[in-house]
Amino acid sequence: MKPKILILFFASILLLSACGQKTLSEPVTLLNQDLDEVTFPQEKPTIFFFITSYT
């Protein structure tokens, strides 16, 4: 049963990624911990991480 679900999951991810846009139409702007705006470049691929803490 699990291999069927795994294959279905990967097939749906492949389908969703094929239907998406190749590039972003607008730059991505986020706020950092100091409430400064950070804009990610669109010219080259960028990896960013979210680190959250609940206290």
N, C-alpha and C positions, 0 to 999 in steps of 0.2 A: 504494500500500500504506500509506503513512504517514497519509493523511487518514482511512482506515478505523480505524486504531489510535487516532488522536487523537479521533475521534468516540466510539469505544468507551470511551476513558479518561474523557472528560467525562460521558458517560452514566452510567458507574459512580460517579463522584464525585457527580453529582446524585442518584442512587439512595441512596447511603450518607448523604448529608446529609438526605434526606427521612425516613430511618428513625431518625435520632437524636433525642435529647431536646431540647426547646426551652430548658429551663433546667437548671442544675446542681442536684443534690440536696444536695451538700455544698460548702462553700467550698474553693477551691484554695489550698493552703498549700505554699510552696516555701522553700528555704534560700538565702540570698544568700551572697556570698563571705566574709562575716564570721560565717557559721553562725547568723545571726538568721533567725527565721521571718518570712516575708512572706505575708500573706493578701490575696488579690485580692477586691475587692468584687463582689457579685452583682447589685446594683441597676442597674448600667449596664454597657455593653460595655467591655471592657478589652483592650488590646493589650500584650503583653509579649514581650521579645526574649531569646533565649539567645545569649550570646557565649561561645564556648569558645576556649581556646588550648591547644595541645599543645607542651610544651617538652621 
